[in-house]
């Protein structure tokens, strides 16, 4: 399951050209490093989730729900001009913030960039170690679903 996030077993030892994607991750790490207390970091996640544009009700369907999340998370992806754009919403505030971060990092990139991405920001901001086991599983499920979309679109 770990390689879903880090894609450790890549056969290509050359790092992909993910400048923009990694710059976004570095910005997130910097934003979270401003806080020492995890209650403040949770508040930042909640604030980020609240800033996210709500998902149109037409997309809140059973088929767009992510399996493996304790709370309800709807994820949709659009593919245009070789770029994937994600939209999502959750009924849980912290989860909504987490999916907002994932969208911020992965949306607007090619399927290959998404599939090759090392989502190091998750560890560096301490997210994995401060989430409950069920939220951690949900995080993995969200990343897995976003990568599944990228895999599906990469065949087009």
N, C-alpha and C positions, 0 to 999 in steps of 0.2 A: 504494500500500500504506500510505503514511503516514496517509491519512485514515481508515483502519480504526481507528487509535488515537485520532486527534484529531478526526475528523469535521469537517475544516476547511470543506468546501464546503457547509455547511448553508445552506439558503435562508432560514431564519428567523434574523434578526440578534439576536433577543431570547434571552438565555441561558436555558436551561431551569431550573426550580426543582430544583436538585440539592444542596440544603444538606447532607443527611446523607451523600450520596456524596462530596462534596468534603471534608467534615469528616474522613471516614475517610482520604481521600488525604493530608490535612494531617497526620493522626496518623502515618501511615506515613513521610512526609517527615521529621517530627520524630524518629521512632525511628532512622532511618538517618543523620540528621545528627549523632547522638551519636558516630559513628565516622568517622575520617579515612581509615583504611587500608581498602582494598578487601577484604583478606583477612578483616577483621572483619565487613564487610558480607556477604561470602559466608557466613560462619559464621552470621550472623543469618538469612539466607535458609534455610540448612540447618536451623537450630533451628525456624524457623517451619514448615517442611515436616514436621519430626518431630512437631510439636504437632498437626498436622492429623489429624482422625479418619480412619482408613483406610476406603477405599471397599470396600463389600461385594463379594465375589467375583462375585456374580451380575451386577454392572455392568461387570466387566472383560471386555467382549466386543469383538470386531472393530468392531462398529457404533458403539461409544462411543470408539474411538481417534481422536485428532485427527490428521488428515493434515498433513504439513509439519513435524512434530516429529521430531528425530533420536532422542530417547528416546521411550519409550512413555508417553503421557498419555491417561488415560481421563477423559471429562467427561460428566456427566449433569445434566439440568436438570429440576426439577419446577416446575409452574405451578399456583398455587392462590391464589384470592382476589386475582387481578391482580398477584401478586408471583412473581418467579422466584427459585428457590433452586438454587444450583449445588453439586455435589459433584464432587471430582476426586481423582485420584492419579497419581503418576508413579513410574517405576522409577529415576529419577535424582534425587539429593538436592536439587541446586540448582533443578532444574526444578520439583520438588515445592514448594519454597519460593516460586517465582515464581507458580505456579498458585494457591497459598494466598493470596498477595497479591491476585491478580485476584478470587478468590472473596470475599475480605474486602471489597473495594471494590464489586463488582457484585451479589453475592447479596443478596436481600432488597429488591430494587427492581423497579419496573415495567418492562415492555419498553421503553416510551418513554424512561424515565430511562437505561436501559442504552444504547439506540441514540443518545441525545443526549449521552452522557457524554464529556467531554474527559479522557482518562486522563493528566493532566499529571504524576502522581507518577512515572511511568516515566522521564521525562526528568530530573525534579528530584532523584531519588535516584541518578542516573547509571547506571541499569540498562542502557539501550540501548548506551551507549558502552563498558561493561565486559563485555558478553556477546560470546561468539564469534559469528561470522556464522550458524552453524547454530542456536545458542540464540536469537539475535535473530529468525530466521525462525520458530522454534518459538513465541516470545512472540507474534509477529504472528498465527500460526495459532491460538493459544489465544484471543486477543482476537476474532479473526474468527469462530471457532466460537461463542463466547459471544454475540456480536452476531447470529449466524444464528439461534440459539435465540430471542433476543429478537424478532427479525423474525418468526419463525414464530409465536410466542405472541401477537404484537401483532395478528394477524389473527383471533384467537379471540374 
